[in-house]
Amino acid sequence: MQTNDQVDAALEVELNGTEETPQKRGKSLLFKAITWLLTLGCFYLVISRLDATAAREDLTVLEYLLRFFGDANWGLWLAIMLPYSVFFFLVDAHVSWRAIRWFNVPELRLTQVLPIRASTYILSLINEQVGKGAMSLYLLRRHKVPGWQALSTIIMLGLMEIYQLLFFSGIGVVLYYGLVVEASGANRLDFILPVVIAIAMAYLPIHIWFFRSRFKFGDKVRQLQIFRTFREARPIHYLLILLCKAPNLIGAVLVYTTALQLFNVDVGFGQMLAFLPVIFLAAALPLPFHAGALLLWTVLFPDYPEVGAFSLVMHTFFLLANAGIGVLFLPKANKELFEES
């Protein structure tokens, strides 16, 4: 049986391949510098919008935000957010369990996934990729799933997360196109959103066909272990993952719509259905503090620039609540990860 150090070394080789070189470190530093510059730019634009709105009411930005948060119904907001955090975790863990059973460990039980998925929320406070690595480590230690194969399933889940957001945003655009046009202004969201959604939906069947085909063209790419899950996934798997994930997004639309109303922001379900998935996509950009999403909030709701600050509160609470769930499951997760099989 492998020791813990041997397993850790094996996973590192599987996922990283080679040691970090000075050239890689230089690229990493450059990437971090660019992301921080973009983040500062986003914050500058948001604060500028806040300052302009506050000035019209003879208030400073701080006074304006204090009034905004002071008028909110915090008790009811907390009563909504806590149950939703638990609901999100259960749905998220269920989807992960389904995918791992299909593509990696058929005998896996949901009760085995719950503590590991919860513990990844703690690690995600530091870095989202570290959280994903914890799931790969668990599958390697307890079920001897090679690192690249585990990561392949995680990538599949990530891809379908993006398509879930695009799918529901598309429904929102179709059902509430008038609201999209109203919010577009010079940003031309009424043109950009339908085009992006249409291109993404057109690509998915091509993606499935490519990885399921047996043609020699592209065979070297298909045979890479990182794409193993895509080779095995049938169209029904894509659909089932989308459907299993759907409750979380529908719940998010309802929660955010209600929460904004508790903060005295006049927004309807239709606007949230069309815009929230796009905001979540912007949140996936590798920018600190989810600065892309913060800026997009103020772009989509120009009459309420304070929603940028609202989004920070929502995101921070959600991270901390999920991490709290992770803490509850941490003893069980440590047992699964670090005790010998």
NORLINLIN-V180021 format. One line per field, one symbol per residue. psi: psi as a letter, one per 40 degrees, with the letter a starting at -180 (. if undefined). burial: I if it has 24 or more other ideal C-beta (glycine too) atoms within 12 Angstrom, else O. A space follows every 10 residues. Layout:
psi=???
burial=???
This chain:
psi=iiiddddddd dddddddiih iddddddddd dddddddddd dddddddddd ddddddefii dddddddddd eigddddddd dddddddddd dddddddddd ddedgdehid dddddddddd dddeddhddd dddddddddd ddefhidddd dddddddddd dddddddddd dddddfdddd ddedbeefde dddddddddd dddddddddd eeieidhedd ddehddeddd ddhidddddd dddddddddd dddddddddd ddefhgiidd dddddddddd dddeifhief dddddddddd gdegeeeddd dddddddddd dddddddded dddddddeii .
burial=OOOOOOIOOO IOOIIOOOOO OOOOOOOOOO OOOOOOOIIO OIIOIIIOII OOIIOOOOOO IOOIIOOIOO OIOOOOIOOI IOOIIIIIII IIIIIIIIII IIIIIOOIOO OIIIIIIIII IIIIOOOIOO IIIIIIIIII IIIOIOIIII IIIIIIIIII IIIIIIIIII IIIOOIIOII OOIOOOOOIO OOIIOIIOOI OOOIOOIIOO IOOOOOOOOO OIOOIIIIII IOIOOOIIOO IIOIIIIIII IIIOIIIIII IIIOIOIIII IIIIIIIIII IIIOIOIIII IIIIIIIIII IIOIIIIIII IIIIIOIIIO IIIOIIOOII OOIOOIIOOO O
